[in-house]
Amino acid sequence: MEFIAEILQELKNKSLLRDYTAIESAQEPIVRIKGKEYLSFCSNNYLGLANHPLLKQAAIEAIHQYGCGAGASRLVSGTMTLHTALEKKIAGFKGTEAALLFPAGYMANLGALCAIVSKGDIVIGDKLNHASIIDGCRYSGATFRVYPHNDSNKLESLLQKSSVYRRKLIVTDSVFSMDGDIAPLMEIVSVAKKYDALLMVDDAHATGVFGKQGRGLIEHCGLEGQVEIIMGSLSKAIGSIGGFIAGSQQLIDFLKNKARHFIYTTALPPSVCAASLAGLHLIMENTAPMNNLWDNIRYLNSRLSHFSPLIAGESPIFSFLIGSAKDALDISMKLFQNGILIPAIRPPTVPAGTSRLRVSLMASHEKHHLDRFIETLCNIGFLKEKSS
Ligand SMILES: *Cc1c(COP(=O)(O)O)cnc(C)c1O
């Protein structure tokens, strides 16, 4: 067991040791840790639904009616009416024929990728794709190639050399989870068509955030019906937990039979499905929270424009690039001492030398929260007023 102590020590020496902070309250802009209040800028609860009264009520009612656990995997006896209702709701929301739930977005990516491609196929992905996509590409057994971040020309040249493969699949995040920028979906869709490749888009961070109706980046780009495989998570803007794949009825029937991460695990608890249904219902009924979120994004962008270094936010995710893991950790610690919670994001989550503070905004943040954040960044000497 000595190797464990050695590895832990080595991580510590490199400022790469990770640990978590336990939060004693709900996922709101202000959270409590060890009895003290902190301003949180690191929750993916973009629309503030995780602690919404209607989601909580729906979950509680589902517990009264159906109990806690689902008791079995979906194909045995774990499928309850709330699972099928939620899948129908997701399909309606995403504008597809059908959808399939997974216990987490992570498993949706692994399950779909491993089912759709295997040895003899090629899967091509963006260099900055989420870890769950990268793992799915690796475990699938297909040939796995990456193109430089958002470089559709490089993607095209990889496809040009891919005619020997049985199936070709392109996979990309829609909003990149660590940089917060967005994929050039129009270009990717047209390249996919040109080379007869399948396209899978991970809409985890865009669902509930992008598009007039909050349906995601595909809606935002006017590309509905042009992406064969849409992946999403119910754990971010939807405020609950679970992952899904949305697509044609045939794709869903195929995944029910072939996706091991769907088949060999217990179904999501009914209460969680009820909360997701309520979250989706709220998003479809009322775009006010999404509009508040975008007000906050615009406000932070405009406040940051007076400072250097300038970080442009294209989404609720703002990345303040720092560089070394140690510096990122130090700044995160200083912010914590000043009542602000933003963990340092370090390798292997991001490439070496690009450690950062990753800020995510919520609809429920108020302007004075954002002001206090900027003030604190200035006070600790991280942000500097532009000289000219
Ligand atoms: C969070 C995330 C996932 C995983 O979703 P979970 O539901 O949290 O497992 C997948 N892809 C991207 C891009 C993500 O940000």
The ligand as an SDF file (V2000), in Angstrom:
LIG
                    3D

 15 15  0  0  0  0  0  0  0  0999 V2000
  -21.3980   17.6650  -16.3990 C   0  0  0  0  0  0  0  0  0  0  0  0
  -21.1270   17.1650  -17.7450 C   0  0  0  0  0  0  0  0  0  0  0  0
  -21.3760   15.8420  -18.0960 C   0  0  0  0  0  0  0  0  0  0  0  0
  -21.7860   14.8170  -17.0820 C   0  0  0  0  0  0  0  0  0  0  0  0
  -23.0770   15.0270  -16.6390 O   0  0  0  0  0  0  0  0  0  0  0  0
  -23.5160   14.4940  -15.1950 P   0  0  0  0  0  0  0  0  0  0  0  0
  -24.9940   14.4620  -15.2940 O   0  0  0  0  0  0  0  0  0  0  0  0
  -22.9980   15.4600  -14.2040 O   0  0  0  0  0  0  0  0  0  0  0  0
  -22.9110   13.1380  -15.0360 O   0  0  0  0  0  0  0  0  0  0  0  0
  -21.1810   15.4790  -19.4040 C   0  0  0  0  0  0  0  0  0  0  0  0
  -20.7380   16.3640  -20.3270 N   0  0  0  0  0  0  0  0  0  0  0  0
  -20.4740   17.6420  -20.0190 C   0  0  0  0  0  0  0  0  0  0  0  0
  -20.0110   18.5680  -21.0730 C   0  0  0  0  0  0  0  0  0  0  0  0
  -20.6320   18.0750  -18.7130 C   0  0  0  0  0  0  0  0  0  0  0  0
  -20.3220   19.3150  -18.3860 O   0  0  0  0  0  0  0  0  0  0  0  0
  1  2  1  0
  2  3  1  0
  2 14  2  0
  3  4  1  0
  3 10  2  0
  4  5  1  0
  5  6  1  0
  6  7  2  0
  6  8  1  0
  6  9  1  0
 10 11  1  0
 11 12  2  0
 12 13  1  0
 12 14  1  0
 14 15  1  0
M  END
$$$$
